[in-house]
Amino acid sequence: MALISNAKGRGEKETPSGYERLFGNRQLGMLMSKVQSAVISTGNELEKVLASKLEDTHGISIQKINKEDRVFKGIKDGHDIIIDCVIAKDGKFMLIEIKDGDTFDTKKVAGEVASLITTKAHLIEHNNLQEDAVSIHYCSFNATSHEQIERGAKLICC
């Protein structure tokens, strides 16, 4: 479990964070920086928990399991794309973005969706697949309903 006390956050000798400028208070800014760091860590922890629950990892790439199968080298303007989870089964692929929560940073979501679409096109082209052989999914944990996820995503969908 990600704890605020273990979060790195902004260092004492680093330039003031946006939080410090927002609140006009160094200590509060440092705390908020640690809070943000802990929130980000919960997403990484979620992937680790999910990976630890897998008994059969054949065709599944998540966290440190079959990592090479979720890294798509140089396909986005020469840069790599890393998908949170890729499931390959019977010649079909599921590209899954894993989220801890129900509210998404819309700028980040737009980039993630673009990466998922680029990866889907890459898989179709390089594996000679039909469009429906590659699907894109958002898997949101800790949301109470599908409607809550839709509101949190601000209607951005794939």
PyMOL commands that set and color helices and strands:
alter all, ss='L'
color gray80, all
select helices_A, chain A and resi 4-6+18-23+26-52+67-70+106-127+131-133+146-152
alter helices_A, ss='H'
color red, helices_A
select strands_A, chain A and resi 60-62+71-76+79-82+85-89+92-100+134-141
alter strands_A, ss='S'
color yellow, strands_A
deselect
rebuild
show_as cartoon
